[in-house]
Amino acid sequence: MLKGKKPEIKEKRLKLFVYGTANVGKTTAAIQFPNAYIIDTEKGTDFYADTINKMGSVVFQSSNPDEIRDEVKELLTTKHDYRTLIIDPMTQVYNSIQDKWTRIFMESVKDKPDANTQDFGMRYWGKVKSEMKAIQRLILALDMNVIVSSHQKDVYGTNFSKIGVTFDSMKGDDYLFDLIFQIEKKGKDRIAKTVKERAEVGKAKFPEEFTWSYDNFCQYYGKEVIERKSTPMVMASKEQIEKLTTLLTVVRIDPETVEKWKNKADADTWDEFTGTQIQACIDYMEKQIKGVK
């Protein structure tokens, strides 16, 4: 039976990706959002304590991908008063993930005297991308506004001629976010250029270029959406994961079926499932057991 249905109009949280040159003011721009939880990956907030405190925001300084993943998961699953998550910049998170897996791979071959040079290839990059995407999935699942910043880099064509600029992060980051802005400085103002906005034709909320300010975001996107309280998500419990893992050792399930479950949940591991998603898997397997009996 076909499972398609008519789409419903949903008022999504603000999820945006912003990039610009060094010293253009990406951090200054982002911290205009009040009640923000700021993950500062290169200590860029050290000079803005007064502003951050005034806005009712807090700072967590780390570029450790494991710590960042844990913080985002806490924001996703616990009740709090923060409205916006800021990761400034994501570039350092991606670099730290690469460093982490380089150390792991080098440790695994250090006792092999013939391994003077190592080409980690697809296996290495698969680990890097998988870990980065796990963090991204949590970010996009948040019932919060999200502002992720990135450094900017030049793009070169033939004969090393500069043909433009882009963000300096993992390839494909731009596909994940509904909004992408490039920030430039014009006099005393920070100007946001709309690089991408997902919207029906003729229904874009943001102009091609506008002055970056919290008031403008409220005006264009809707104050009631931006300032709405977050609702925590109930993730798979330890007990549910243990139960499912046990059932998988008892009931023979086609690996393709398990892979379909993970693809539908957009998850790599069981702890990335919501409580509802993993319970559906448990219920399915318990029905299989009853059917056999």
C-alpha positions in Angstrom: 0.0 0.0 0.0 1.3 3.4 -0.9 2.2 5.6 2.1 2.2 9.1 0.6 0.1 11.8 2.2 -0.7 15.4 1.7 2.0 17.6 3.3 1.2 19.8 6.2 2.4 23.4 6.7 4.9 23.4 9.5 6.4 26.5 11.1 10.0 25.3 11.4 12.6 26.6 13.8 15.2 29.0 12.4 18.2 26.8 11.2 20.9 28.8 9.6 24.5 28.6 8.5 26.6 31.7 8.2 30.1 32.4 6.9 32.4 35.3 6.4 36.0 36.5 6.5 38.0 36.8 9.7 37.1 39.8 11.8 33.9 40.5 9.9 32.0 40.0 13.2 30.3 36.6 12.9 30.5 36.1 16.7 29.2 39.7 17.4 26.3 39.1 15.0 25.3 35.7 16.5 25.3 36.8 20.1 22.6 39.4 19.4 20.2 36.5 19.9 19.0 36.4 23.5 18.8 33.4 25.8 21.4 31.6 23.6 23.6 28.5 24.4 26.9 29.3 22.8 29.4 26.6 22.0 32.6 28.6 21.4 35.1 26.4 19.6 38.0 29.0 19.3 37.5 31.2 22.4 35.9 34.0 20.2 33.5 35.0 23.0 36.3 36.0 25.5 35.8 39.7 24.6 32.0 39.8 24.8 31.2 38.8 28.4 29.1 41.9 29.1 27.0 41.5 26.0 26.5 37.7 26.6 25.5 38.2 30.2 23.1 41.0 29.2 21.4 38.8 26.7 20.9 36.0 29.3 23.2 33.7 27.3 25.8 31.2 28.5 29.1 29.9 26.9 30.6 26.4 26.7 34.1 26.6 25.3 35.3 23.4 23.6 36.4 22.1 20.2 36.2 18.4 21.5 33.6 16.7 19.2 32.7 14.2 22.0 32.0 17.0 24.5 30.1 19.0 21.9 27.9 16.1 20.9 27.1 15.5 24.6 26.1 19.1 25.1 23.9 19.2 22.1 22.2 16.0 23.2 21.5 17.5 26.6 19.9 20.5 25.0 17.8 18.1 22.9 16.6 16.0 25.7 16.3 18.2 28.8 14.1 21.1 29.8 15.8 24.5 29.7 15.1 28.2 28.9 17.5 28.6 26.0 16.0 29.6 22.7 19.0 29.5 20.3 22.1 27.3 19.9 25.1 29.0 18.5 28.2 27.0 17.3 31.0 29.4 16.5 32.6 28.3 14.3 31.8 24.8 13.0 35.1 24.8 11.1 37.0 23.9 14.3 34.6 21.0 15.1 35.3 19.5 11.7 39.1 20.0 12.1 39.0 18.4 15.6 37.1 15.4 14.3 39.8 14.9 11.6 42.6 15.3 14.2 40.8 12.7 16.5 40.6 10.1 13.8 44.1 10.8 12.6 45.4 10.0 16.1 43.3 6.8 16.2 44.5 5.6 12.9 48.2 6.5 13.6 48.0 4.7 16.9 46.6 1.6 15.2 49.7 1.4 12.8 52.5 2.6 15.0 53.8 -0.9 15.7 54.0 -1.7 12.0 57.5 -0.8 10.9 56.6 -1.0 7.2 53.8 1.5 7.5 56.0 4.6 6.9 53.3 6.4 5.1 49.6 6.0 5.6 46.8 6.7 3.2 43.7 6.3 5.3 41.5 6.6 2.3 37.7 5.8 2.4 37.8 4.2 5.8 39.3 7.2 7.5 37.0 9.7 5.7 34.0 7.5 6.5 34.7 7.8 10.2 35.2 11.5 10.0 32.0 12.1 8.0 30.0 9.7 10.2 30.9 11.5 13.4 30.3 15.0 11.9 26.9 13.9 10.6 25.9 12.5 14.0 26.5 16.0 15.5 24.6 17.6 12.6 21.6 15.3 13.1 21.3 16.3 16.7 21.6 20.0 15.8 18.8 19.7 13.2 16.6 17.8 15.6 16.7 20.5 18.3 13.5 22.4 19.0 15.7 25.6 19.1 16.9 28.2 16.7 20.3 27.2 15.4 23.1 29.5 14.2 26.2 27.7 12.9 29.1 29.8 11.7 32.1 28.9 9.5 35.2 30.5 8.3 35.3 31.7 4.7 37.7 30.5 2.0 38.4 31.5 -1.6 37.4 29.3 -4.6 39.9 29.1 -7.5 39.3 28.0 -11.1 41.7 27.4 -13.9 45.2 28.9 -13.8 44.6 29.5 -10.0 42.3 32.5 -10.7 39.9 33.3 -7.9 36.3 32.7 -9.0 34.5 33.3 -5.7 34.2 32.4 -2.0 32.6 29.7 0.0 32.4 28.3 3.6 35.3 26.4 5.1 33.7 23.3 6.6 32.7 19.8 5.5 31.5 19.4 2.0 27.7 19.2 1.9 27.1 21.4 5.0 25.1 23.8 2.9 22.6 21.1 2.0 21.6 20.6 5.6 20.4 24.1 6.5 17.3 25.9 5.3 19.1 29.3 5.3 22.7 30.3 4.4 24.0 33.8 4.8 27.3 35.4 3.9 28.2 38.3 6.2 30.0 41.4 5.0 30.9 44.6 6.7 29.6 47.9 5.1 30.6 50.9 7.2 29.3 50.3 10.7 26.7 47.7 9.6 26.9 44.0 9.1 25.1 43.0 6.0 23.8 39.5 5.4 23.6 38.3 1.9 21.1 35.5 1.3 22.9 32.7 -0.4 20.1 30.1 0.1 16.6 30.0 1.5 14.3 27.0 1.2 10.9 28.4 0.3 8.2 28.1 -2.2 8.6 30.4 -5.2 7.5 33.9 -4.3 7.3 33.1 -0.5 10.9 33.8 0.6 11.0 35.5 4.0 14.4 37.2 3.7 15.4 39.8 1.1 18.5 39.2 -1.0 20.5 41.6 1.3 19.6 43.0 4.8 21.2 44.5 7.9 21.9 41.7 10.4 20.0 42.3 13.6 17.9 40.3 15.9 14.9 42.6 15.3 15.2 42.0 11.6 15.2 38.2 12.1 12.1 38.5 14.3 10.5 40.7 11.6 11.3 38.4 8.6 10.9 35.0 10.3 8.4 35.6 13.0 9.0 36.6 16.6 6.7 34.0 18.0 8.7 31.2 16.3 12.1 32.6 17.2 11.2 33.2 20.9 9.1 30.0 21.4 10.2 27.8 24.3 11.9 24.5 23.4 10.3 21.1 24.0 12.6 18.3 25.0 12.8 15.1 23.0 12.5 11.7 24.7 15.4 9.6 23.3 15.8 5.9 23.5 16.4 4.8 27.1 19.2 2.6 28.3 16.6 -0.1 29.1 15.0 0.1 25.7 18.4 -0.2 24.0 19.3 -3.2 26.2 16.0 -4.8 25.4 16.3 -4.4 21.7 19.9 -5.6 21.7 18.8 -8.8 23.6 15.9 -9.3 21.2 18.2 -9.1 18.2 20.2 -12.1 19.6 17.0 -14.1 20.0 15.0 -13.2 16.9 16.5 -13.6 13.4 16.0 -10.3 11.6 17.2 -9.6 8.1 20.1 -7.1 8.3 18.4 -5.1 5.5 15.4 -4.6 7.8 17.6 -3.3 10.6 19.3 -1.0 8.1 15.9 0.3 7.0 15.1 1.1 10.6 18.2 3.1 11.0 17.7 4.9 7.7 14.1 5.8 8.6 15.3 7.2 12.0 18.3 8.9 10.3 20.5 7.3 12.9 23.7 5.3 12.9 23.4 3.9 16.5 20.5 2.9 18.7 21.1 5.7 21.2 20.3 8.1 18.3 16.8 6.8 18.1 13.9 8.5 19.9 12.0 6.5 22.5 9.1 6.2 20.1 11.2 4.9 17.2 13.1 2.3 19.2 9.8 1.1 20.9 8.3 0.5 17.4 11.3 -1.8 16.7 10.8 -3.6 20.0 7.1 -4.0 19.4 7.8 -5.4 15.9 10.2 -8.0 17.3 8.0 -9.1 20.1 5.2 -9.7 17.6 7.6 -11.9 15.7 8.2 -13.9 18.8 4.5 -14.3 19.5 4.0 -15.4 15.9 6.6 -18.1 16.2 5.0 -19.4 19.4 
